[in-house]
Amino acid sequence: MHELMKTKVNELTLEELSYLNELNNLHLHLDDLILLHHLIKQQWHNTIIESTLSLNEEFLKNYVNVIIISKYKELITSIKWSIIENYSF
């Protein structure tokens, strides 16, 4: 399951992030989504805590404020729940 989540998060498109942003009513601006997408793609090891597939808040504080980080966390959590719900055994 961990590897499946890692792969799915790493393969997210900007369009998918935008969709989930709207679905979860997070009101993240496109620039914030672009930044998150870039950080996941280009700086995975700094952005994501590998063992939990959670966001590295200390690293993200270099780029965005805590309110945006909180919304990023909600977005990532929704992605993980979506994967869990759609995972078939």
Backbone as a printed PyTorch tensor [residue, N CA C, xyz], in Angstrom:
tensor([[[  0.8320,  -1.1920,   0.0000],
         [  0.0000,   0.0000,   0.0000],
         [  0.8770,   1.2560,   0.0000]],

        [[  1.9320,   1.2200,   0.7910],
         [  2.8270,   2.3750,   0.8840],
         [  3.4040,   2.7260,  -0.4870]],

        [[  3.8710,   1.7310,  -1.2060],
         [  4.4570,   1.9770,  -2.5300],
         [  3.4120,   2.4890,  -3.5190]],

        [[  2.2030,   1.9720,  -3.4230],
         [  1.1260,   2.4430,  -4.2920],
         [  0.8410,   3.9210,  -4.0220]],

        [[  0.7570,   4.2920,  -2.7440],
         [  0.5170,   5.6960,  -2.3990],
         [  1.6730,   6.5720,  -2.8670]],

        [[  2.8680,   6.1200,  -2.6520],
         [  4.0430,   6.8870,  -3.0710],
         [  4.0060,   7.1320,  -4.5750]],

        [[  3.7120,   6.1070,  -5.3110],
         [  3.6530,   6.2270,  -6.7710],
         [  2.5530,   7.1890,  -7.1930]],

        [[  1.3780,   7.0350,  -6.6040],
         [  0.2430,   7.8990,  -6.9730],
         [  0.5110,   9.3610,  -6.6390]],

        [[  1.0560,   9.6280,  -5.4670],
         [  1.3470,  11.0150,  -5.0900],
         [  2.4020,  11.5910,  -6.0200]],

        [[  3.4010,  10.8130,  -6.3130],
         [  4.4920,  11.2730,  -7.1720],
         [  4.0420,  11.5010,  -8.6160]],

        [[  3.0040,  10.8060,  -9.0430],
         [  2.5250,  10.9230, -10.4230],
         [  1.3750,  11.9120, -10.5980]],

        [[  0.9800,  12.5770,  -9.5410],
         [ -0.1370,  13.5170,  -9.6440],
         [  0.1220,  14.5970, -10.6840]],

        [[ -0.9030,  14.8920, -11.4260],
         [ -0.8040,  15.9880, -12.3850],
         [ -1.3390,  17.2580, -11.7320]],

        [[ -1.0130,  18.3620, -12.3240],
         [ -1.5360,  19.6300, -11.8390],
         [ -3.0580,  19.6630, -11.9540]],

        [[ -3.5870,  19.0660, -12.9860],
         [ -5.0330,  19.0050, -13.1610],
         [ -5.6970,  18.2060, -12.0430]],

        [[ -5.0710,  17.1140, -11.6400],
         [ -5.6170,  16.3170, -10.5410],
         [ -5.5690,  17.0910,  -9.2260]],

        [[ -4.4800,  17.7980,  -8.9970],
         [ -4.3910,  18.6270,  -7.7960],
         [ -5.4790,  19.7030,  -7.8060]],

        [[ -5.6930,  20.3080,  -8.9390],
         [ -6.7350,  21.3410,  -9.0650],
         [ -8.1180,  20.7630,  -8.7900]],

        [[ -8.3610,  19.6020,  -9.3420],
         [ -9.6480,  18.9360,  -9.1160],
         [ -9.8590,  18.6550,  -7.6300]],

        [[ -8.8580,  18.0930,  -6.9770],
         [ -8.9670,  17.7870,  -5.5500],
         [ -9.0740,  19.0470,  -4.7000]],

        [[ -8.4240,  20.0910,  -5.1280],
         [ -8.5390,  21.3770,  -4.4550],
         [ -9.9960,  21.8440,  -4.4700]],

        [[-10.6330,  21.7640,  -5.6190],
         [-12.0350,  22.1570,  -5.7400],
         [-12.9560,  21.2030,  -4.9820]],

        [[-12.7030,  19.9220,  -5.1300],
         [-13.5280,  18.9120,  -4.4820],
         [-13.5330,  19.0810,  -2.9590]],

        [[-12.3820,  19.4320,  -2.4090],
         [-12.2390,  19.5870,  -0.9600],
         [-12.4500,  21.0220,  -0.4990]],

        [[-12.7990,  21.8870,  -1.4390],
         [-13.1120,  23.2820,  -1.1110],
         [-11.9830,  23.9670,  -0.3290]],

        [[-10.7480,  23.7550,  -0.7790],
         [ -9.5890,  24.2950,  -0.0660],
         [ -9.2380,  25.7230,  -0.4710]],

        [[ -9.6660,  26.1450,  -1.6160],
         [ -9.4360,  27.5070,  -2.1020],
         [ -7.9540,  27.8490,  -2.2600]],

        [[ -7.1630,  26.8610,  -2.6390],
         [ -5.7590,  27.1430,  -2.9450],
         [ -5.6840,  27.8180,  -4.3090]],

        [[ -4.8400,  28.8210,  -4.4100],
         [ -4.6410,  29.4990,  -5.6820],
         [ -3.8250,  28.6140,  -6.6130]],

        [[ -3.9690,  28.8510,  -7.8810],
         [ -3.2420,  28.0670,  -8.8650],
         [ -1.7310,  28.1240,  -8.6200]],

        [[ -1.2220,  29.2800,  -8.2500],
         [  0.2170,  29.4020,  -7.9730],
         [  0.6510,  28.4660,  -6.8440]],

        [[ -0.1850,  28.3130,  -5.8360],
         [  0.1390,  27.4120,  -4.7260],
         [  0.1210,  25.9540,  -5.1790]],

        [[ -0.8110,  25.6240,  -6.0390],
         [ -0.8690,  24.2680,  -6.5690],
         [  0.3240,  23.9760,  -7.4690]],

        [[  0.6900,  24.9490,  -8.2630],
         [  1.8610,  24.7980,  -9.1340],
         [  3.1130,  24.5760,  -8.2870]],

        [[  3.2350,  25.3380,  -7.2160],
         [  4.3870,  25.1820,  -6.3350],
         [  4.4090,  23.7970,  -5.7030]],

        [[  3.2920,  23.3490,  -5.1720],
         [  3.2460,  22.0180,  -4.5700],
         [  3.6050,  20.9500,  -5.5950]],

        [[  3.0410,  21.0550,  -6.7620],
         [  3.3290,  20.1020,  -7.8260],
         [  4.8240,  20.0940,  -8.1450]],

        [[  5.3990,  21.2480,  -8.2770],
         [  6.8320,  21.3620,  -8.5560],
         [  7.6660,  20.7350,  -7.4340]],

        [[  7.3280,  21.0370,  -6.2000],
         [  8.0990,  20.5100,  -5.0690],
         [  8.0030,  18.9930,  -4.9850]],

        [[  6.8270,  18.4650,  -5.2310],
         [  6.6760,  17.0030,  -5.2140],
         [  7.5110,  16.3780,  -6.3210]],

        [[  7.4940,  16.9890,  -7.4900],
         [  8.2150,  16.4180,  -8.6340],
         [  9.7270,  16.6150,  -8.5490]],

        [[ 10.1470,  17.7830,  -8.1190],
         [ 11.5690,  18.1250,  -8.1820],
         [ 12.3220,  17.9380,  -6.8640]],

        [[ 11.6030,  17.9670,  -5.7550],
         [ 12.2700,  17.8700,  -4.4590],
         [ 11.5260,  16.9000,  -3.5350]],

        [[ 11.1950,  15.7670,  -4.0700],
         [ 10.4290,  14.7680,  -3.3440],
         [ 11.0100,  14.4990,  -1.9540]],

        [[ 12.3150,  14.2450,  -1.8890],
         [ 12.9380,  13.8500,  -0.6200],
         [ 12.9250,  14.9580,   0.4230]],

        [[ 12.8070,  16.1870,  -0.0030],
         [ 12.6990,  17.2970,   0.9360],
         [ 11.2410,  17.6040,   1.2850]],

        [[ 10.3630,  17.3890,   0.3340],
         [  8.9650,  17.7640,   0.4860],
         [  8.1510,  16.7270,   1.2470]],

        [[  8.4480,  15.4630,   1.0110],
         [  7.6660,  14.3660,   1.5760],
         [  8.5050,  13.5860,   2.5870]],

        [[  7.9120,  13.3100,   3.7380],
         [  8.5540,  12.4240,   4.7100],
         [  8.2410,  10.9990,   4.2650]],

        [[  9.2470,  10.3150,   3.8150],
         [  9.0950,   9.0280,   3.1470],
         [  8.3410,   7.9900,   3.9870]],

        [[  8.6460,   7.8750,   5.2400],
         [  8.0670,   6.8120,   6.0630],
         [  6.5510,   6.9370,   6.2250]],

        [[  6.0390,   8.1560,   6.2140],
         [  4.6030,   8.3810,   6.4190],
         [  3.9000,   8.9650,   5.1980]],

        [[  4.6780,   9.3340,   4.2130],
         [  4.1680,  10.0240,   3.0330],
         [  3.3940,  11.2820,   3.4290]],

        [[  3.9200,  11.9440,   4.4320],
         [  3.3610,  13.2110,   4.8940],
         [  4.2480,  14.3540,   4.4300]],

        [[  3.6970,  15.5430,   4.4760],
         [  4.4700,  16.7050,   4.0610],
         [  5.4780,  17.1040,   5.1340]],

        [[  6.6310,  17.5280,   4.6890],
         [  7.6670,  18.0210,   5.5850],
         [  7.4170,  19.5050,   5.8160]],

        [[  6.7490,  19.8000,   6.9090],
         [  6.3380,  21.1730,   7.1920],
         [  7.5220,  22.1220,   7.3470]],

        [[  8.5740,  21.6590,   7.9590],
         [  9.7550,  22.5210,   8.1460],
         [ 10.3260,  22.9620,   6.8020]],

        [[ 10.3880,  22.0540,   5.8710],
         [ 10.8780,  22.3940,   4.5370],
         [  9.9130,  23.3460,   3.8290]],

        [[  8.6310,  23.0670,   3.9160],
         [  7.6320,  23.8810,   3.2210],
         [  7.5630,  25.3080,   3.7610]],

        [[  7.9260,  25.4870,   5.0120],
         [  7.9230,  26.8310,   5.6020],
         [  8.8730,  27.7790,   4.8710]],

        [[  9.8010,  27.2340,   4.1370],
         [ 10.7030,  28.0590,   3.3280],
         [  9.9940,  28.6440,   2.1060]],

        [[  8.8300,  28.1090,   1.7750],
         [  8.1440,  28.5030,   0.5470],
         [  6.7780,  29.1360,   0.7760]],

        [[  6.0460,  28.6400,   1.7680],
         [  4.6790,  29.1130,   1.9850],
         [  4.4030,  29.2740,   3.4740]],

        [[  3.3120,  29.9650,   3.7860],
         [  2.9450,  30.1620,   5.1880],
         [  2.2020,  28.9380,   5.7340]],

        [[  1.9700,  28.9390,   7.0200],
         [  1.3650,  27.7790,   7.6810],
         [ -0.0720,  27.5180,   7.2300]],

        [[ -0.7740,  28.5320,   6.8130],
         [ -2.1410,  28.3300,   6.3280],
         [ -2.1210,  27.5080,   5.0420]],

        [[ -1.2210,  27.8390,   4.1560],
         [ -1.0930,  27.0840,   2.9010],
         [ -0.6080,  25.6660,   3.1960]],

        [[  0.3270,  25.5330,   4.1160],
         [  0.8060,  24.2040,   4.4920],
         [ -0.3490,  23.3520,   5.0090]],

        [[ -1.1930,  23.9330,   5.8080],
         [ -2.3570,  23.2170,   6.3350],
         [ -3.2600,  22.7380,   5.1950]],

        [[ -3.4710,  23.5900,   4.2230],
         [ -4.2960,  23.2030,   3.0650],
         [ -3.5960,  22.1360,   2.2260]],

        [[ -2.2890,  22.2440,   2.0890],
         [ -1.5230,  21.2010,   1.3980],
         [ -1.7100,  19.8590,   2.1060]],

        [[ -1.6570,  19.8840,   3.4270],
         [ -1.8220,  18.6590,   4.2010],
         [ -3.1980,  18.0490,   3.9690]],

        [[ -4.2230,  18.8780,   3.9340],
         [ -5.5720,  18.3860,   3.6540],
         [ -5.6420,  17.7580,   2.2670]],

        [[ -4.9900,  18.3820,   1.3320],
         [ -4.9730,  17.8750,  -0.0350],
         [ -4.2910,  16.5080,  -0.0990]],

        [[ -3.1420,  16.3860,   0.5150],
         [ -2.4080,  15.1140,   0.5180],
         [ -3.2060,  14.0400,   1.2600]],

        [[ -3.8240,  14.4070,   2.3520],
         [ -4.6520,  13.4510,   3.0960],
         [ -5.8110,  12.9610,   2.2360]],

        [[ -6.4370,  13.8490,   1.5080],
         [ -7.5510,  13.4380,   0.6420],
         [ -7.0650,  12.4900,  -0.4550]],

        [[ -5.8690,  12.7160,  -0.9370],
         [ -5.2950,  11.8300,  -1.9550],
         [ -5.0710,  10.4410,  -1.3610]],

        [[ -4.4980,  10.3980,  -0.1780],
         [ -4.2360,   9.1050,   0.4660],
         [ -5.5360,   8.3660,   0.7600]],

        [[ -6.5540,   9.0610,   1.2240],
         [ -7.8480,   8.4200,   1.4870],
         [ -8.4820,   7.9130,   0.1990]],

        [[ -8.3450,   8.6760,  -0.8390],
         [ -8.8850,   8.2510,  -2.1270],
         [ -8.2180,   6.9610,  -2.5980]],

        [[ -6.9300,   6.8670,  -2.4030],
         [ -6.1960,   5.6560,  -2.7870],
         [ -6.6630,   4.4780,  -1.9360]],

        [[ -6.8020,   4.6910,  -0.6410],
         [ -7.2350,   3.6220,   0.2560],
         [ -8.6370,   3.1450,  -0.1240]],

        [[ -9.5320,   4.0820,  -0.3880],
         [-10.9100,   3.7130,  -0.7210],
         [-11.0000,   2.9640,  -2.0380]],

        [[-10.1140,   3.2710,  -2.9690],
         [-10.1790,   2.6420,  -4.2860],
         [ -9.2850,   1.4150,  -4.4230]],

        [[ -8.5540,   1.1130,  -3.3680],
         [ -7.6430,  -0.0290,  -3.4170],
         [ -8.4420,  -1.3190,  -3.2780]],

        [[ -8.2360,  -2.2190,  -4.1880],
         [ -8.9420,  -3.4950,  -4.1120],
         [ -7.9700,  -4.5940,  -3.7060]],

        [[ -8.4080,  -5.4290,  -2.7990],
         [ -7.5550,  -6.5150,  -2.3090],
         [ -7.7540,  -7.7620,  -3.1410]]])
